[in-house]
Amino acid sequence: MTSPASRIFCAVDTTEIDSARRTAAQVNGAVGGIKLGLEFFIAQGPAGVRAVIGENGPPLFLDLKLHDIPNTVASGIRSALPLKPAFMTIHASGGGAMMRAAADAAAEGGAERPKILAVTVLTSLDEDDLRGVGQALPVADQVTRLALLAKESGVDGVVCSPAEVARLRAACGPDFILMVPGIRPVWSATNDQKRFMTPAEAVAAGADHLVIGRPITASADPAAAARRIVAEIEEAA
Ligand SMILES: O=C(O)c1cc(=O)[nH]c(=O)n1[C@@H]1O[C@H](COP(=O)(O)O)[C@@H](O)[C@H]1O
């Protein structure tokens, strides 16, 4: 069985190498891996990623949320292969051909290939926001439609909000990876997240992995915050 700690990717959202290294060191062993995203990658590039993760570091979730024409997204994935990320993200709304191209490019990494996850509807969006961009579907329907398209297109899983986990687990089967941000323990601030749940609720609903940033990184003691989250998941199991 997957241990609760190994399910957690700590979102290290910073532009600074020193700060990222410090957080990664603090949570080492208390979480399953480190997520580095756009703000870090744009500021520090591949060398910065290597400086944080090192040769035998924790599993890397490289969250660049690629969204472009298929050829460009495939090249972007290929360019990241030397960093050996465990997971990378693309936007499902880029379409089936784009997702297929990303999956094919990732396969070139062989046994160490990154698993490709498609972002469905961002957890910072609610129905009003979707209407604002011309989407009439309820959020859950839009997420399900994108997840099924992602599965058909050969990607490994999706990023979705906790609110959609149970529905996607039923629709996409047991092997489709559900990576779930929008996680808020009852004792932490909600910040800009709109569709969120506690860590234990998300795991009970069927999440494979949890992406947790500020509840851990903004804590005075990140390792203690991560351990508290793990304990809450274990107690609820
Ligand atoms: O792809 C993601 O990881 C992601 C997708 C999404 O819909 N919502 C979302 O919050 N995220 C990421 O998950 C992390 C959440 O961080 P916290 O809100 O600080 O826990 C951030 O790094 C976001 O970029």
The ligand as an SDF file (V2000), in Angstrom:
LIG
                    3D

 24 25  0  0  0  0  0  0  0  0999 V2000
   -1.0310   21.6410  -11.5620 O   0  0  0  0  0  0  0  0  0  0  0  0
   -1.0580   21.9520  -10.3610 C   0  0  0  0  0  0  0  0  0  0  0  0
   -0.2530   21.4740   -9.5630 O   0  0  0  0  0  0  0  0  0  0  0  0
   -2.1710   22.8030   -9.9090 C   0  0  0  0  0  0  0  0  0  0  0  0
   -3.3490   22.7180  -10.6090 C   0  0  0  0  0  0  0  0  0  0  0  0
   -4.5080   23.3260  -10.0940 C   0  0  0  0  0  0  0  0  0  0  0  0
   -5.5990   23.2050  -10.6540 O   0  0  0  0  0  0  0  0  0  0  0  0
   -4.4150   24.0260   -8.9330 N   0  0  0  0  0  0  0  0  0  0  0  0
   -3.2280   24.1670   -8.2510 C   0  0  0  0  0  0  0  0  0  0  0  0
   -3.2230   24.7890   -7.1780 O   0  0  0  0  0  0  0  0  0  0  0  0
   -2.0840   23.6080   -8.7790 N   0  0  0  0  0  0  0  0  0  0  0  0
   -0.7840   23.8200   -8.1230 C   0  0  0  0  0  0  0  0  0  0  0  0
   -0.7900   23.2560   -6.8290 O   0  0  0  0  0  0  0  0  0  0  0  0
   -0.0540   24.0910   -5.9330 C   0  0  0  0  0  0  0  0  0  0  0  0
   -0.9760   24.4490   -4.8000 C   0  0  0  0  0  0  0  0  0  0  0  0
   -0.2950   25.1910   -3.8490 O   0  0  0  0  0  0  0  0  0  0  0  0
   -1.0050   25.6260   -2.4890 P   0  0  0  0  0  0  0  0  0  0  0  0
   -2.2850   26.3140   -2.8550 O   0  0  0  0  0  0  0  0  0  0  0  0
    0.0020   26.5470   -1.8740 O   0  0  0  0  0  0  0  0  0  0  0  0
   -1.2330   24.3540   -1.7120 O   0  0  0  0  0  0  0  0  0  0  0  0
    0.4510   25.2910   -6.7340 C   0  0  0  0  0  0  0  0  0  0  0  0
    1.8120   25.0350   -7.0660 O   0  0  0  0  0  0  0  0  0  0  0  0
   -0.4020   25.3040   -7.9770 C   0  0  0  0  0  0  0  0  0  0  0  0
    0.3250   25.7200   -9.1030 O   0  0  0  0  0  0  0  0  0  0  0  0
  1  2  2  0
  2  3  1  0
  2  4  1  0
  4  5  2  0
  4 11  1  0
  5  6  1  0
  6  7  2  0
  6  8  1  0
  8  9  1  0
  9 10  2  0
  9 11  1  0
 11 12  1  0
 12 13  1  0
 12 23  1  0
 13 14  1  0
 14 15  1  0
 14 21  1  0
 15 16  1  0
 16 17  1  0
 17 18  2  0
 17 19  1  0
 17 20  1  0
 21 22  1  0
 21 23  1  0
 23 24  1  0
M  END
$$$$
